[in-house]
Amino acid sequence: MPAWFKCLCLLFICTSCRTAWAQDYYLEKERTFLGSVFLGTTLTQVDGDNFKGYYKKGLTAGAGVYTMLGEDVGAGMEILYIEKGSKGNLSKGGATPGLSIKKYGINMRYAEVPVQLFYFDKHKNHFGGGFSYAQLISAKESFVTDPVQTFTDKDYPFKKMDINLVLSGNFRLWKGLFINARFQYSLLPVRKKVPAGFGRQEQYNNTIVFRLMYLI
């Protein structure tokens, strides 16, 4: 058998195996574990700060892993960087008698670990819910008031821990590419000591997330 024919046969076998693997990977083959990477944006508010609306925008990014528990049921865990907070001004928030808040902002940065259960449909779209634990990296509160108020972040600190209820929907766009929409809400207050005139004493993170996700 000529050497060139052997090489041609080997090339054909390798190409066929690669094509079959790619088809299985994206379309058919059910695997026990799936890796994932995320990049997206957050729209957030802090309930209890006298301002309404998801005007604070932030960044979220990270990676995760899925494990299939059955044909259409799976569990997922992620490790994320996520920004939360609040943004408002006098036209978008209620003024407290005797105090006019002209501009206001809270910027919180977290490392977060969500754990969820998912239901997968026949198109690999999946929907689920669970809980997340977030560890505060940094927090900054800024404001412009009339009359002028002066206090620091250390006077009214945010808690180092944020535990959230999480609800997610993941919609398949193409092969391993998905768009993810998520709602999450603090189960415990992120702050319990608030300056007079800056809202109620218990405040909660209220977050909407939009991300692109790729399954590896």
URKA-V879441 format. One record per pair of residues at least 4 apart in sequence whose C-alpha atoms are under 8 Angstrom apart, sorted by the first residue. I is the first residue (numbers start at 0). J is the second residue. D is the distance in Angstrom with one decimal. If there is no record, write none. Layout:
BEGIN
i:I j:J d:D
i:I j:J d:D
END
This chain:
BEGIN
i:0 j:4 d:6.9
i:0 j:5 d:7.1
i:1 j:5 d:6.6
i:2 j:6 d:6.3
i:3 j:7 d:6.1
i:4 j:8 d:6.2
i:5 j:9 d:6.2
i:6 j:10 d:6.1
i:7 j:11 d:6.2
i:8 j:12 d:6.2
i:9 j:13 d:6.2
i:10 j:14 d:6.1
i:11 j:15 d:6.1
i:12 j:16 d:6.2
i:13 j:17 d:6.1
i:14 j:18 d:6.1
i:15 j:19 d:6.1
i:16 j:20 d:6.0
i:17 j:21 d:6.2
i:18 j:22 d:6.2
i:19 j:23 d:6.1
i:20 j:24 d:5.9
i:21 j:25 d:6.3
i:22 j:26 d:5.6
i:22 j:27 d:6.8
i:23 j:27 d:4.7
i:23 j:28 d:4.5
i:24 j:28 d:5.8
i:25 j:174 d:5.3
i:25 j:175 d:6.3
i:26 j:174 d:7.2
i:30 j:67 d:7.3
i:31 j:65 d:8.0
i:31 j:66 d:5.4
i:31 j:67 d:5.1
i:31 j:68 d:7.8
i:32 j:64 d:6.9
i:32 j:65 d:5.5
i:32 j:66 d:4.6
i:32 j:67 d:6.5
i:33 j:64 d:5.6
i:33 j:65 d:4.9
i:33 j:66 d:6.5
i:33 j:214 d:6.4
i:33 j:215 d:6.2
i:34 j:62 d:7.6
i:34 j:63 d:5.9
i:34 j:64 d:4.5
i:34 j:65 d:6.4
i:34 j:214 d:5.6
i:34 j:215 d:4.9
i:35 j:62 d:5.5
i:35 j:63 d:5.0
i:35 j:64 d:5.8
i:35 j:65 d:7.7
i:35 j:212 d:6.6
i:35 j:213 d:5.5
i:35 j:214 d:4.4
i:35 j:215 d:5.6
i:36 j:60 d:7.8
i:36 j:61 d:5.9
i:36 j:62 d:4.2
i:36 j:63 d:6.3
i:36 j:212 d:5.7
i:36 j:213 d:5.5
i:36 j:214 d:6.8
i:36 j:215 d:7.8
i:37 j:59 d:7.8
i:37 j:60 d:5.2
i:37 j:61 d:5.2
i:37 j:62 d:5.9
i:37 j:210 d:6.4
i:37 j:211 d:5.8
i:37 j:212 d:4.6
i:37 j:213 d:6.8
i:38 j:58 d:7.9
i:38 j:59 d:6.0
i:38 j:60 d:4.4
i:38 j:61 d:6.8
i:38 j:210 d:5.4
i:38 j:211 d:5.5
i:38 j:212 d:6.8
i:39 j:58 d:6.2
i:39 j:59 d:5.3
i:39 j:60 d:6.4
i:39 j:208 d:7.2
i:39 j:209 d:5.6
i:39 j:210 d:3.8
i:39 j:211 d:6.0
i:40 j:56 d:6.9
i:40 j:57 d:5.6
i:40 j:58 d:4.7
i:40 j:59 d:5.6
i:40 j:208 d:5.9
i:40 j:209 d:5.5
i:40 j:210 d:6.3
i:41 j:55 d:7.9
i:41 j:56 d:5.5
i:41 j:57 d:4.9
i:41 j:58 d:5.9
i:41 j:59 d:6.7
i:41 j:81 d:7.7
i:41 j:82 d:6.9
i:41 j:83 d:7.1
i:41 j:206 d:6.7
i:41 j:207 d:5.8
i:41 j:208 d:4.5
i:41 j:209 d:6.5
i:42 j:53 d:5.2
i:42 j:54 d:6.5
i:42 j:55 d:5.7
i:42 j:56 d:4.8
i:42 j:57 d:6.7
i:42 j:83 d:7.8
i:42 j:206 d:6.0
i:42 j:207 d:5.2
i:42 j:208 d:6.3
i:43 j:52 d:7.8
i:43 j:53 d:4.7
i:43 j:54 d:6.6
i:43 j:55 d:5.2
i:43 j:56 d:6.5
i:43 j:57 d:7.9
i:43 j:83 d:5.8
i:43 j:84 d:5.8
i:43 j:85 d:6.2
i:43 j:204 d:7.4
i:43 j:205 d:5.8
i:43 j:206 d:4.5
i:43 j:207 d:6.2
i:44 j:50 d:8.0
i:44 j:51 d:7.0
i:44 j:52 d:6.3
i:44 j:53 d:5.1
i:44 j:54 d:6.9
i:44 j:55 d:6.5
i:44 j:83 d:7.5
i:44 j:84 d:5.6
i:44 j:85 d:4.5
i:44 j:86 d:7.2
i:44 j:204 d:6.4
i:44 j:205 d:5.3
i:44 j:206 d:6.6
i:45 j:50 d:7.9
i:45 j:84 d:6.0
i:45 j:85 d:5.4
i:45 j:202 d:6.4
i:45 j:203 d:5.5
i:45 j:204 d:4.8
i:45 j:205 d:5.8
i:46 j:50 d:7.7
i:46 j:51 d:7.6
i:46 j:202 d:5.5
i:46 j:203 d:5.1
i:46 j:204 d:6.4
i:46 j:205 d:6.6
i:47 j:198 d:5.4
i:47 j:199 d:5.2
i:47 j:200 d:7.5
i:47 j:201 d:6.6
i:47 j:202 d:4.9
i:47 j:203 d:6.9
i:48 j:197 d:5.8
i:48 j:198 d:4.3
i:48 j:199 d:6.6
i:48 j:202 d:6.9
i:49 j:92 d:5.9
i:49 j:93 d:5.9
i:49 j:94 d:7.8
i:49 j:197 d:6.7
i:49 j:198 d:5.1
i:49 j:199 d:7.9
i:50 j:85 d:8.0
i:50 j:86 d:7.7
i:50 j:87 d:6.0
i:50 j:88 d:7.9
i:50 j:91 d:6.5
i:50 j:92 d:4.3
i:50 j:93 d:6.6
i:51 j:87 d:7.8
i:51 j:91 d:6.9
i:51 j:92 d:6.4
i:52 j:91 d:8.0
i:53 j:85 d:7.5
i:53 j:86 d:8.0
i:53 j:206 d:7.9
i:54 j:85 d:6.9
i:54 j:86 d:5.6
i:54 j:87 d:7.1
i:55 j:83 d:7.5
i:55 j:84 d:6.3
i:55 j:85 d:5.1
i:55 j:86 d:5.0
i:56 j:83 d:7.8
i:57 j:81 d:7.4
i:57 j:82 d:5.1
i:57 j:83 d:6.5
i:58 j:80 d:7.8
i:58 j:81 d:6.0
i:58 j:82 d:5.6
i:59 j:79 d:6.8
i:59 j:80 d:5.4
i:59 j:81 d:4.3
i:59 j:82 d:6.4
i:59 j:210 d:7.9
i:60 j:79 d:5.7
i:60 j:80 d:5.4
i:60 j:81 d:6.8
i:61 j:77 d:7.2
i:61 j:78 d:5.7
i:61 j:79 d:4.3
i:61 j:80 d:6.1
i:62 j:77 d:5.7
i:62 j:78 d:5.7
i:62 j:79 d:6.6
i:63 j:75 d:7.1
i:63 j:76 d:5.5
i:63 j:77 d:3.9
i:63 j:78 d:6.1
i:64 j:75 d:5.7
i:64 j:76 d:5.6
i:64 j:77 d:6.5
i:65 j:73 d:6.7
i:65 j:74 d:5.6
i:65 j:75 d:4.4
i:65 j:76 d:6.7
i:66 j:73 d:5.6
i:66 j:74 d:5.4
i:66 j:75 d:6.4
i:67 j:71 d:7.7
i:67 j:72 d:6.2
i:67 j:73 d:4.2
i:67 j:74 d:6.5
i:68 j:72 d:5.5
i:68 j:73 d:4.9
i:68 j:74 d:7.1
i:69 j:73 d:6.7
i:71 j:118 d:5.7
i:71 j:119 d:4.7
i:71 j:120 d:6.6
i:72 j:116 d:7.4
i:72 j:117 d:5.7
i:72 j:118 d:4.8
i:72 j:119 d:6.1
i:73 j:116 d:5.9
i:73 j:117 d:5.1
i:73 j:118 d:6.6
i:73 j:119 d:7.6
i:74 j:114 d:7.4
i:74 j:115 d:5.7
i:74 j:116 d:4.4
i:74 j:117 d:5.9
i:75 j:113 d:8.0
i:75 j:114 d:5.7
i:75 j:115 d:5.3
i:75 j:116 d:6.4
i:75 j:117 d:7.6
i:76 j:112 d:6.9
i:76 j:113 d:5.7
i:76 j:114 d:4.5
i:76 j:115 d:6.6
i:77 j:111 d:7.8
i:77 j:112 d:5.4
i:77 j:113 d:5.5
i:77 j:114 d:6.8
i:78 j:110 d:7.3
i:78 j:111 d:5.9
i:78 j:112 d:4.8
i:78 j:113 d:7.2
i:79 j:110 d:5.7
i:79 j:111 d:5.0
i:79 j:112 d:6.3
i:80 j:108 d:7.4
i:80 j:109 d:5.9
i:80 j:110 d:4.8
i:80 j:111 d:6.2
i:81 j:108 d:6.0
i:81 j:109 d:5.4
i:81 j:110 d:6.4
i:81 j:111 d:6.9
i:82 j:106 d:7.2
i:82 j:107 d:5.7
i:82 j:108 d:4.6
i:82 j:109 d:6.2
i:83 j:105 d:8.0
i:83 j:106 d:6.2
i:83 j:107 d:5.1
i:83 j:108 d:6.4
i:83 j:109 d:7.8
i:83 j:204 d:7.2
i:83 j:206 d:7.1
i:84 j:104 d:7.3
i:84 j:105 d:4.8
i:84 j:106 d:4.8
i:84 j:107 d:5.5
i:84 j:204 d:7.1
i:85 j:103 d:7.7
i:85 j:104 d:5.3
i:85 j:105 d:4.8
i:85 j:106 d:6.8
i:86 j:102 d:7.9
i:86 j:103 d:5.7
i:86 j:104 d:4.4
i:86 j:105 d:6.5
i:87 j:91 d:5.9
i:87 j:92 d:6.4
i:87 j:102 d:6.0
i:87 j:103 d:5.2
i:87 j:104 d:6.4
i:88 j:92 d:6.1
i:88 j:100 d:6.7
i:88 j:101 d:5.1
i:88 j:102 d:4.3
i:88 j:103 d:5.9
i:89 j:93 d:6.9
i:89 j:94 d:6.8
i:89 j:99 d:7.3
i:89 j:100 d:5.9
i:89 j:101 d:4.9
i:89 j:102 d:6.7
i:94 j:98 d:6.6
i:94 j:99 d:5.4
i:94 j:100 d:6.4
i:95 j:99 d:6.6
i:95 j:196 d:5.7
i:95 j:197 d:7.9
i:98 j:144 d:7.0
i:98 j:145 d:6.0
i:98 j:146 d:6.4
i:98 j:196 d:6.7
i:99 j:144 d:5.6
i:99 j:145 d:5.1
i:99 j:146 d:7.2
i:100 j:142 d:7.3
i:100 j:143 d:6.1
i:100 j:144 d:4.5
i:100 j:145 d:6.6
i:101 j:142 d:7.5
i:101 j:143 d:5.4
i:101 j:144 d:5.5
i:101 j:145 d:7.5
i:102 j:141 d:8.0
i:102 j:142 d:5.3
i:102 j:143 d:5.0
i:102 j:144 d:7.1
i:103 j:140 d:7.7
i:103 j:141 d:5.8
i:103 j:142 d:4.3
i:103 j:143 d:6.6
i:104 j:140 d:5.7
i:104 j:141 d:5.1
i:104 j:142 d:6.3
i:105 j:138 d:7.2
i:105 j:139 d:5.8
i:105 j:140 d:4.5
i:105 j:141 d:6.4
i:106 j:138 d:5.6
i:106 j:139 d:5.2
i:106 j:140 d:6.5
i:107 j:135 d:7.2
i:107 j:136 d:7.6
i:107 j:137 d:5.8
i:107 j:138 d:4.4
i:107 j:139 d:6.5
i:108 j:135 d:6.1
i:108 j:136 d:5.3
i:108 j:137 d:5.4
i:108 j:138 d:6.5
i:109 j:133 d:5.9
i:109 j:134 d:5.4
i:109 j:135 d:4.5
i:109 j:136 d:5.2
i:109 j:137 d:7.3
i:110 j:133 d:5.5
i:110 j:134 d:5.3
i:110 j:135 d:6.6
i:110 j:136 d:6.8
i:111 j:131 d:6.7
i:111 j:132 d:5.7
i:111 j:133 d:4.0
i:111 j:134 d:6.3
i:112 j:131 d:5.4
i:112 j:132 d:5.3
i:112 j:133 d:6.3
i:113 j:129 d:7.3
i:113 j:130 d:5.7
i:113 j:131 d:3.8
i:113 j:132 d:6.3
i:113 j:165 d:7.6
i:114 j:129 d:5.8
i:114 j:130 d:5.7
i:114 j:131 d:6.0
i:115 j:127 d:6.4
i:115 j:128 d:5.1
i:115 j:129 d:4.2
i:115 j:130 d:6.5
i:115 j:165 d:7.7
i:116 j:127 d:5.4
i:116 j:128 d:5.8
i:116 j:129 d:6.4
i:117 j:125 d:6.0
i:117 j:126 d:5.2
i:117 j:127 d:4.1
i:117 j:128 d:6.9
i:118 j:125 d:5.3
i:118 j:126 d:5.4
i:118 j:127 d:6.2
i:119 j:123 d:5.5
i:119 j:124 d:5.7
i:119 j:125 d:4.3
i:119 j:126 d:6.8
i:120 j:124 d:5.6
i:120 j:125 d:6.2
i:122 j:171 d:7.4
i:123 j:170 d:7.8
i:123 j:171 d:6.6
i:124 j:168 d:7.8
i:124 j:169 d:5.6
i:124 j:170 d:4.8
i:124 j:171 d:5.5
i:125 j:168 d:6.1
i:125 j:169 d:5.3
i:125 j:170 d:6.9
i:126 j:166 d:7.9
i:126 j:167 d:5.7
i:126 j:168 d:4.5
i:126 j:169 d:6.2
i:127 j:166 d:6.0
i:127 j:167 d:5.4
i:127 j:168 d:6.6
i:128 j:164 d:7.7
i:128 j:165 d:5.3
i:128 j:166 d:4.3
i:128 j:167 d:5.9
i:129 j:164 d:6.1
i:129 j:165 d:5.2
i:129 j:166 d:6.7
i:130 j:162 d:7.1
i:130 j:163 d:5.5
i:130 j:164 d:4.8
i:130 j:165 d:5.3
i:131 j:162 d:5.7
i:131 j:163 d:5.1
i:131 j:164 d:6.7
i:131 j:165 d:6.8
i:132 j:160 d:7.2
i:132 j:161 d:6.0
i:132 j:162 d:4.8
i:132 j:163 d:6.7
i:133 j:160 d:5.7
i:133 j:161 d:5.0
i:133 j:162 d:6.2
i:134 j:159 d:5.7
i:134 j:160 d:5.0
i:134 j:161 d:6.5
i:135 j:158 d:7.5
i:135 j:159 d:4.8
i:135 j:160 d:6.1
i:135 j:161 d:7.6
i:136 j:159 d:7.9
i:138 j:152 d:7.7
i:138 j:157 d:7.1
i:139 j:152 d:6.6
i:140 j:152 d:6.5
i:143 j:147 d:7.2
i:143 j:148 d:7.9
i:144 j:148 d:6.3
i:150 j:154 d:6.5
i:151 j:155 d:7.2
i:152 j:156 d:5.5
i:155 j:190 d:7.8
i:155 j:192 d:5.7
i:155 j:193 d:6.0
i:155 j:194 d:7.1
i:156 j:190 d:6.9
i:156 j:192 d:7.5
i:157 j:189 d:5.7
i:157 j:190 d:4.9
i:158 j:189 d:5.2
i:158 j:190 d:5.8
i:159 j:189 d:8.0
i:160 j:189 d:7.4
i:161 j:185 d:6.4
i:161 j:186 d:7.9
i:161 j:187 d:7.0
i:161 j:188 d:7.8
i:161 j:189 d:6.2
i:162 j:185 d:5.6
i:162 j:186 d:5.8
i:162 j:187 d:6.5
i:163 j:183 d:5.9
i:163 j:184 d:5.1
i:163 j:185 d:4.3
i:163 j:186 d:5.4
i:163 j:187 d:7.9
i:164 j:183 d:5.4
i:164 j:184 d:5.4
i:164 j:185 d:6.5
i:164 j:186 d:6.5
i:165 j:181 d:7.1
i:165 j:182 d:5.9
i:165 j:183 d:4.4
i:165 j:184 d:6.9
i:166 j:181 d:5.7
i:166 j:182 d:5.3
i:166 j:183 d:6.4
i:167 j:179 d:7.1
i:167 j:180 d:5.9
i:167 j:181 d:4.4
i:167 j:182 d:6.5
i:168 j:179 d:5.8
i:168 j:180 d:5.4
i:168 j:181 d:6.4
i:169 j:177 d:6.2
i:169 j:178 d:5.7
i:169 j:179 d:4.5
i:169 j:180 d:6.6
i:170 j:177 d:5.3
i:170 j:178 d:5.3
i:170 j:179 d:6.4
i:171 j:175 d:7.4
i:171 j:176 d:6.1
i:171 j:177 d:4.4
i:171 j:178 d:6.6
i:172 j:176 d:5.6
i:172 j:177 d:5.2
i:172 j:178 d:6.9
i:173 j:177 d:7.1
i:175 j:213 d:5.4
i:175 j:214 d:5.0
i:175 j:215 d:7.2
i:176 j:211 d:7.3
i:176 j:212 d:5.9
i:176 j:213 d:4.6
i:176 j:214 d:6.6
i:177 j:211 d:5.9
i:177 j:212 d:5.0
i:177 j:213 d:6.2
i:178 j:209 d:7.4
i:178 j:210 d:5.8
i:178 j:211 d:4.7
i:178 j:212 d:6.0
i:179 j:208 d:7.7
i:179 j:209 d:5.7
i:179 j:210 d:5.0
i:179 j:211 d:6.1
i:179 j:212 d:6.7
i:180 j:207 d:7.5
i:180 j:208 d:5.7
i:180 j:209 d:4.8
i:180 j:210 d:6.7
i:181 j:207 d:5.7
i:181 j:208 d:4.9
i:181 j:209 d:6.6
i:182 j:205 d:8.0
i:182 j:206 d:5.9
i:182 j:207 d:4.7
i:182 j:208 d:6.4
i:183 j:205 d:6.3
i:183 j:206 d:5.3
i:183 j:207 d:6.6
i:184 j:203 d:7.2
i:184 j:204 d:5.8
i:184 j:205 d:4.8
i:184 j:206 d:6.3
i:185 j:189 d:7.5
i:185 j:203 d:5.4
i:185 j:204 d:5.3
i:185 j:205 d:6.8
i:186 j:203 d:7.7
i:187 j:203 d:7.0
i:188 j:201 d:5.6
i:188 j:202 d:5.2
i:188 j:203 d:5.0
i:188 j:204 d:8.0
i:189 j:201 d:7.5
i:189 j:202 d:5.8
i:189 j:203 d:5.5
i:189 j:204 d:7.0
i:190 j:200 d:7.4
i:190 j:201 d:5.9
i:190 j:202 d:5.5
i:190 j:203 d:7.4
i:191 j:200 d:5.0
i:191 j:201 d:4.6
i:191 j:202 d:6.7
i:192 j:200 d:5.5
i:192 j:201 d:7.2
i:193 j:197 d:6.5
i:193 j:198 d:6.9
i:193 j:199 d:6.9
i:193 j:200 d:5.3
i:193 j:201 d:7.8
i:194 j:198 d:7.7
END
